[in-house]
Amino acid sequence: MHMNRPPGKGGENKLDLVRLKDGESVTGIVVGDFHTYYAKFNQKYFELSEKNQPGSKFRFRVNFAVKEGANWILRVIEQGGLLYERLFDLNEEFPLDENVITIKRRGSSQTETEYSALASRKIKLTKEDVAYLATLAPMDLRLQGQQEAASELEKFNSI
C-alpha cells in the first residue's frame, strides 16, 4: 500500500460514505490505495481546489470494507489531514490493508473533534475473509472534476 505524509468532499460524488458522529466508531479494513487532494468548503460540501488557494485543505478518500453480519461491504472514508496522519502512523506498524482497524470520533464541532485509529482486537480475519476481500474492486475515489479531466486525457491520448 502506498501512502504519502500530508504536507501540512467532493459532495457531488455518490459514494457510500462513513459518517461518524461524536462517540461513534467504525471497524474495518482498507482496500486499495488512498486518494489525496485539496478542496475548499463551499457552505454545502467540499469542492476540488489547488493546494495554494486560500481556504484549501488537505483531504483524502479510501475504500474501507466493514463487516455487516457475515458479509464485508465496501464503503468510503473521506476526511482531512488529522485522521490521515493517525492512519499514516498506524500503517507503519500495522499495515492498513492487512489488519482490521477501528476509527473513533470524539467531539462534535469542527474545532474540537479528534479521531483515533487503532488495530482492532474484536475482529480477526479468517482465510475466507482474506480471500473475499481480495475479490473486492475498489471504487473510483476521484472527485467529479478529476474523473472528467482523466476521461478527457484518455480521449486525447487515444488520438
RABEL-V369049 format. One record per pair of residues at least 4 apart in sequence whose ideal C-beta (glycine too) atoms are under 7 Angstrom apart, sorted by the first residue. I is the first residue (numbers start at 1). GAP is how many residues later the second one is. Records with the same first field share a line. If there is no record, write none. Layout:
BEGIN
I=GAP, GAP
END
This chain:
BEGIN
1=29, 32, 94, 95, 96
2=31
3=31, 85, 88
4=32
5=83
6=52, 75, 78, 79
7=51
8=50, 73
9=30, 36, 37, 50, 69
10=29, 36, 37, 38, 133, 134
11=33, 34, 35
12=132
13=130, 131
15=61, 124
16=59, 60
17=59, 61
18=8, 46, 57, 58, 59
20=4, 5, 6, 85
21=84
22=83, 84, 85, 86
23=83
24=81
25=77, 78, 79
26=40, 77
27=39, 73, 75, 93, 95, 96
28=36, 37, 38, 39, 72
29=36, 68, 70, 71, 72, 104
30=32, 34, 66, 67
31=32, 33, 34, 43, 66, 102, 105, 107
32=31, 106
34=26, 28
35=25, 26, 106, 107
36=22, 24
37=11, 22, 106
38=11, 12, 13, 18, 19, 20, 21
39=7, 8, 9, 10, 17, 18, 20
40=6, 7, 9, 13, 15, 16
41=5
42=5
46=13
48=95, 97, 98
49=4, 7
50=6
51=5
57=23
58=22, 23
59=19, 21
60=19, 24
61=15, 16, 17, 80
62=15
63=11, 13, 75, 76
64=11, 12, 13
65=7, 8, 9, 68, 71
66=7, 9
67=5, 56
68=5
72=57, 60, 61
74=62, 65
76=63, 65
79=4, 5
80=4
81=4
82=4, 33
83=4, 20, 32, 34
84=4
85=4
86=4, 29, 30, 31
87=4, 9, 30
90=4, 6, 11, 27, 29
91=4, 5
94=5, 25
95=4
96=5
99=20
100=20, 23, 25
101=16, 17, 18, 19
102=16, 18
103=12, 14
104=11, 12
105=8, 10
106=7, 8
107=5, 6, 7
108=5
109=4
125=4, 5
127=4
128=4
129=4
130=4
140=7
142=4, 5, 8
144=4
145=4
146=4
147=4
148=4
149=4
150=4
151=4
152=4
153=4
154=4
END
